[in-house]
Amino acid sequence: MKKRRQEGLGPGSFDRLYREVLAPLFKSMADVRASNTSYSMSDALKCGFAIFSLKCASLFAFRQRSQAEDSNLGTVY
């Protein structure tokens, strides 16, 4: 019998990308903020990434949306 691949562990899965690339990258970022911060730099970066990834399905969609929003703001103001 063939072994079934567990969901989220495939070579192109988001879970794997996050676990093997993004999380270590976020942890490696230097924190140059004041020492009285409440959240780690890693947690702040994870929150920013979550907001970005939930807003648009891809970087291409984000860029298209940003250009449209810039155009709208330029027209209004």
FIPA-195758 format. One record per residue (C-alpha): residue number from 1; residue in three letters; x, y, z. Coordinates in steps of 0.1 Angstrom, whole numbers, padded with zeros to 4 digits. Last residue first. Layout:
% residues N
   k   r    xx    yy    zz
 NUM ALA     X     Y     Z
...
% end
This chain:
% residues 77
   k   r    xx    yy    zz
  77 TYR -0077  0644 -0039
  76 VAL -0106  0621 -0052
  75 THR -0089  0611 -0084
  74 GLY -0055  0605 -0068
  73 LEU -0072  0584 -0040
  72 ASN -0089  0563 -0067
  71 SER -0057  0558 -0086
  70 ASP -0039  0548 -0055
  69 GLU -0066  0523 -0046
  68 ALA -0065  0508 -0081
  67 GLN -0027  0505 -0080
  66 SER -0029  0489 -0045
  65 ARG -0055  0464 -0057
  64 GLN -0034  0454 -0086
  63 ARG -0003  0451 -0064
  62 PHE -0022  0430 -0038
  61 ALA -0037  0407 -0065
  60 PHE -0001  0401 -0079
  59 LEU  0012  0394 -0043
  58 SER -0015  0368 -0040
  57 ALA -0048  0360 -0023
  56 CYS -0053  0394 -0009
  55 LYS -0063  0408  0025
  54 LEU -0058  0375  0044
  53 SER -0022  0372  0034
  52 PHE -0014  0408  0043
  51 ILE -0031  0407  0077
  50 ALA -0014  0374  0085
  49 PHE  0020  0387  0074
  48 GLY  0016  0417  0096
  47 CYS  0006  0395  0126
  46 LYS  0036  0372  0119
  45 LEU  0059  0402  0118
  44 ALA  0047  0414  0152
  43 ASP  0050  0380  0167
  42 SER  0086  0376  0155
  41 MET  0095  0411  0167
  40 SER  0084  0400  0202
  39 TYR  0053  0416  0218
  38 SER  0050  0439  0248
  37 THR  0078  0463  0241
  36 ASN  0097  0478  0270
  35 SER  0132  0473  0255
  34 ALA  0127  0499  0228
  33 ARG  0127  0486  0193
  32 VAL  0158  0473  0174
  31 ASP  0146  0437  0172
  30 ALA  0168  0418  0148
  29 MET  0150  0395  0124
  28 SER  0161  0358  0128
  27 LYS  0127  0348  0143
  26 PHE  0108  0361  0113
  25 LEU  0131  0342  0090
  24 PRO  0127  0310  0110
  23 ALA  0088  0313  0109
  22 LEU  0088  0322  0072
  21 VAL  0109  0295  0057
  20 GLU  0104  0260  0071
  19 ARG  0072  0263  0091
  18 TYR  0055  0289  0068
  17 LEU  0065  0272  0036
  16 ARG  0055  0238  0050
  15 ASP  0021  0250  0062
  14 PHE  0016  0267  0028
  13 SER  0020  0235  0009
  12 GLY  0043  0231 -0021
  11 PRO  0063  0201 -0009
  10 GLY  0033  0184  0007
   9 LEU  0030  0186  0045
   8 GLY -0003  0203  0048
   7 GLU -0024  0172  0045
   6 GLN -0005  0140  0053
   5 ARG  0007  0122  0022
   4 ARG -0008  0088  0020
   3 LYS  0016  0059  0022
   2 LYS  0011  0035 -0007
   1 MET  0000  0000  0000
% end
